[in-house]
């Protein structure tokens, strides 16, 4: 998957998630997707390369980075809790959708119960498998 397809796939997935919306708080070069005011995905270009930045469980983030050279620590984010995806071998539609949905679920899980648009423990959102 190339970088522009990566970003389109990630944006399409994010727009389908309940309560998610797009903002541009850092200017037109950054697309920031939030749920109930909390960031779960950012998209920009890092010297000319389109990237998607997502929240991840620390252990999963480490495993993903070890398994795929196109997944690196979160650009301008906490390196333990965020990952950056670039287009390339091993980055496919199902993986992107799974990682976007997981990022969303992690953020929703930290919201007060009354503000959660979905139950993060049961929401699968079209991913390959519910965790």
Backbone torsions as a table, in degrees:
resi	resn	phi	psi	omega
1	UNK	NA	133.8	177.6
2	UNK	-86.1	172.5	-173.7
3	UNK	-63.5	-41.3	-178.8
4	UNK	-70.9	-36.1	175.5
5	UNK	-66.2	-38.9	176.4
6	UNK	-55.5	-51.1	-177.7
7	UNK	-66.2	-39.1	179.1
8	UNK	-65.4	-43.8	178.7
9	UNK	-60.9	-45.6	-179.4
10	UNK	-64.2	-44.4	-179.8
11	UNK	-64.8	-43.3	178.7
12	UNK	-59.5	-42.9	179.2
13	UNK	-64.7	-47.8	-177.8
14	UNK	-60.1	-39.8	-178.4
15	UNK	-66.8	-20.7	178.8
16	UNK	-83.7	-13.6	-174.1
17	UNK	-79.4	134.1	-177.5
18	UNK	-57.2	128.2	177.1
19	UNK	79.0	0.4	-178.7
20	UNK	-81.1	144.3	174.6
21	UNK	-149.1	157.4	-176.7
22	UNK	-97.8	136.6	174.5
23	UNK	-133.2	165.2	175.9
24	UNK	-129.6	60.6	-175.5
25	UNK	-70.3	-17.9	-178.1
26	UNK	-108.4	15.1	-179.0
27	UNK	103.7	176.4	-173.5
28	UNK	-68.6	-15.6	-178.0
29	UNK	-83.7	-6.5	-179.5
30	UNK	-123.2	123.6	171.5
31	UNK	-102.4	124.3	-175.1
32	UNK	-121.3	118.6	178.2
33	UNK	-99.5	131.5	-177.8
34	UNK	-128.6	156.8	168.8
35	UNK	-128.0	124.0	-178.2
36	UNK	49.6	40.5	175.9
37	UNK	84.0	-0.3	-178.8
38	UNK	-109.2	133.0	-177.8
39	UNK	-71.5	132.3	171.4
40	UNK	-124.2	-12.7	178.2
41	UNK	-156.5	139.5	174.0
42	UNK	-127.7	147.2	175.8
43	UNK	-134.3	137.7	177.8
44	UNK	-160.4	-168.4	172.4
45	UNK	-120.3	134.2	177.2
46	UNK	-111.8	119.1	-153.9
47	UNK	12.1	76.1	173.4
48	UNK	77.7	-1.4	179.7
49	UNK	-106.6	120.0	176.8
50	UNK	-65.4	134.0	179.0
51	UNK	-134.0	158.6	174.2
52	UNK	-124.7	131.1	-177.1
53	UNK	-114.8	125.8	-172.8
54	UNK	-133.6	151.8	173.8
55	UNK	-77.4	146.9	178.7
56	UNK	-151.4	153.5	172.9
57	UNK	-61.7	139.8	-176.8
58	UNK	-52.7	-46.1	180.0
59	UNK	-65.0	-40.7	178.6
60	UNK	-67.3	-40.5	178.9
61	UNK	-59.0	-44.2	179.2
62	UNK	-63.5	-45.2	179.7
63	UNK	-63.1	-42.8	179.4
64	UNK	-61.7	-42.2	179.7
65	UNK	-66.1	-36.5	178.6
66	UNK	-69.0	-32.1	-174.6
67	UNK	-87.6	-20.5	-173.8
68	UNK	-143.9	122.3	-177.4
69	UNK	-70.0	-11.1	178.1
70	UNK	-92.7	6.6	174.3
71	UNK	-118.9	119.0	-175.1
72	UNK	-128.0	172.4	176.9
73	UNK	-58.2	153.0	-177.0
74	UNK	-57.6	124.0	179.0
75	UNK	-68.5	122.1	-179.0
76	UNK	58.6	24.9	-178.9
77	UNK	-132.3	174.6	175.6
78	UNK	-61.4	118.6	-173.5
79	UNK	-68.0	-20.3	-179.6
80	UNK	-80.7	-33.8	-171.4
81	UNK	-109.4	-2.9	-176.8
82	UNK	-132.3	147.0	177.1
83	UNK	-126.0	155.8	174.9
84	UNK	-116.3	129.9	176.3
85	UNK	-105.2	136.9	170.2
86	UNK	-119.4	156.1	174.9
87	UNK	-66.1	150.4	178.0
88	UNK	156.5	-177.1	179.4
89	UNK	-57.9	136.8	177.5
90	UNK	87.5	-9.3	176.7
91	UNK	-101.6	105.6	-178.6
92	UNK	-123.5	174.5	-175.2
93	UNK	-56.5	-45.8	-176.7
94	UNK	-65.5	-39.0	178.2
95	UNK	-65.4	-45.5	-179.6
96	UNK	-59.8	-47.9	-179.6
97	UNK	-62.2	-40.7	179.3
98	UNK	-63.3	-45.3	-177.4
99	UNK	-70.4	-37.4	176.9
100	UNK	-63.7	-47.0	-179.0
101	UNK	-64.0	-40.0	178.8
102	UNK	-65.1	-40.3	177.2
103	UNK	-60.0	-46.6	177.7
104	UNK	-58.7	-48.2	-179.0
105	UNK	-60.8	-39.8	179.2
106	UNK	-63.0	-40.9	179.5
107	UNK	-70.2	-44.6	179.3
108	UNK	-59.8	-38.3	-179.2
109	UNK	-61.4	-25.3	-179.7
110	UNK	-92.4	-0.5	176.6
111	UNK	-81.3	153.0	171.9
112	UNK	-58.6	143.8	-175.6
113	UNK	-48.0	-42.2	-177.3
114	UNK	-68.5	-20.1	-178.1
115	UNK	-94.6	-7.2	-176.4
116	UNK	-73.2	123.1	177.7
117	UNK	-74.7	-18.0	177.9
118	UNK	-145.9	165.3	172.6
119	UNK	-83.6	111.8	-175.5
120	UNK	-64.7	-19.4	-179.6
121	UNK	-79.1	-21.4	-176.9
122	UNK	-119.1	-13.8	-176.0
123	UNK	-72.3	124.3	179.6
124	UNK	-104.2	-31.7	174.5
125	UNK	55.5	34.6	176.2
126	UNK	82.8	11.0	177.5
127	UNK	-76.6	167.2	-179.0
128	UNK	-58.1	-40.1	-178.3
129	UNK	-152.2	143.4	175.2
130	UNK	-76.7	143.1	-179.1
131	UNK	-97.1	NA	NA
